[in-house]
């Protein structure tokens, strides 16, 4: 590997959303019947919130959506422009113009598929309680409509076929299971790592069959304790012990190369890391099958905003 990163060395797939963030405006929460620390899908009563936020002089735009958030952090770490390519679907409107502008500003190479009949996905982010609470209200819209023919465009196909690392999310899996399986096969055939962000407990409660169709391709899994418990419950493992779950996940339905890394967060409790036997045999790091890593404490006054914290962790 050379010191300069190749374009699209890291490739990710998810639902792109234009995040619109305002800080300290509790009146918006009341007007739209939103909780101070929650995440909901927009209903009819929420649809005017996005236009309202565009008129707020303090609004901050960012290229959001779980996978795109993570890739922005990957790009920040790697520094070399266009090291990371993101695939997703957007509308052909002013929101997608802002979204692309912000993504490019962060150094991403974005390959959006544009739809003229569906608006760009948006997410209202209302930060309150001195940064400790954030209320997310998402209108997924066009973001759910990435089609495989966009990935078969020669330029896009070349990027996907030459990537060194692939990232997909549980959110993207439920809208594009066939696409994720295709990416998994490509990663497997090329012996490149596939990272899966578990995303949310309901993925494993409602879409477990889709998860299992791609599970053997996954080399790195990152999630939190609640997502891990939902996965264990779906498998009838009859345990809520996160270390046991992590250990079982690291060896469960592993593909032909037989290796998997599982990383589970527990808020301010230690991060659990499990390595499959293949990694233990081929890595000199000296970790045991399951290890724990203490989470550094952060003073309350240093917390600016918790939105995207999990996505940032995945990006790291």
C-alpha positions, 0 to 999 in steps of 0.5 A: 500500500502506498502512502497516498490513498487510492480513490474509493479505497473504503466504500460504504452503502447506506441511506444518505440524509441531510442533517439539519441541526439546531441547538437549544430550541425546545420550542420546536420539540413541543410544536412537533410533539418530539421527545428530547432524547429520541429518534423517530421516523417523520409522520405527516405532522412532522413534514413542515419541520424541515422547511422551518429549520432551513429558515433558522439562521443557526441551522447547521447542515451536515452529510448525515445518515448512519453510514455516511456519518461513519465514512465522514469520520473515516475520511477525517482520520485518513485525511487524503481526499477521496479515500472514501466513496459513499453510495446512496440515493437522493432526490434531484432537489436543493436538499441534495445540492446542500448534501453533496456540498457538505459531503464534498467539504468533508472530503468524501467522494459521493456517488449519489443516485438521483431520483427526480420524483422523490425528495432527498431524505432529511433529518431534523436534529434538535440538541438540548440539555447542554448537548446531552440530549438529541431528538432525531426526526428522519424522513427517509424518502429517496434514501431507500431507493438505491437500485443495483443498476446504479452500482453497475455504472462502469465508473461505480463498478470499478470503485466497488471492485477495487475497494480495500474495505466495505461498510454496510449498515443494518438500516441499509440491509432492510431496504436493500438485502440483495445489494448487501448480499452482492457486496458481501460476495464481492468482499468475500471473493476478493478477500477484503473485510466487510464491516457491518454496523448493527444499527438498531435492535429492531433489525434483528427482531423484524429482519433476522432472515435478511441478516442471516443471508449475509452474516457469513460474509461479515468480518467485523461487527460493531454494535451496542449492548441492546442490539447484541441482546436482540441478536442473541434473542433471535438466535434463542441463545438464552443469555443477556451476558454481553461477553458471552454474546460477543464470543458466540457472535465471533464464531457463529456462522463464519465464512470460509476464511473463518475470522471475525472481530466483534466490537460491542459498546455499553454506553459508559461501561467497557467496550467488549471485543471478541476475536474468532479463533482464526484471528487469534491464530494469525494475530500477535496482538496477544488479546484473549478470545474476549477482552474489555476496554475501559471507556474514558470519562468525559466531563459534562462540560466537554460534551457538545453533542451526542448525535452521531457518536455511535457512527463516529465510533464505527468510523474509528 
